[in-house]
Structure formats: structure tokens, C-alpha cells
Amino acid sequence: MSLDKAMQAMKFDVRLLEYQLATGQITKEEVQKYLSQLPDSSENSENLNLEEKTSGQDQH
């Protein structure tokens, strides 16, 4: 894969997004459009209760 193709594949990679926005390689509008096109996968999620303590144990 060429460097250009690799960069296109990572265009919306969250690790590079701030840099690309700052350098004008991508616009906020492009990001919003991309995010709005992502499928809703909330049905695959699971709620976690981080406040729940196990009985008889003090967790830190």
C-alpha cells in the first residue's frame, strides 16, 4: 500500500484527527459528515455499573 493510500485509510483515525484539523488536511464538516454516516451499533453495547461493590470486599 502506498503512503497516500495508507493516509487516506487513516483519514478519520482519532489519533490523527486533531493534527489533520490543525493543518487543514480535513475540515470539521468532513468529520461531522463521516460521523453521521457511521452505523448505530448501540445494540452491541453493554452497560457497566462502575459504582457497584462486591460484597465483603473493599475495592480501591
Long-range contacts (C-beta under 8 A, 24 or more apart in sequence): none
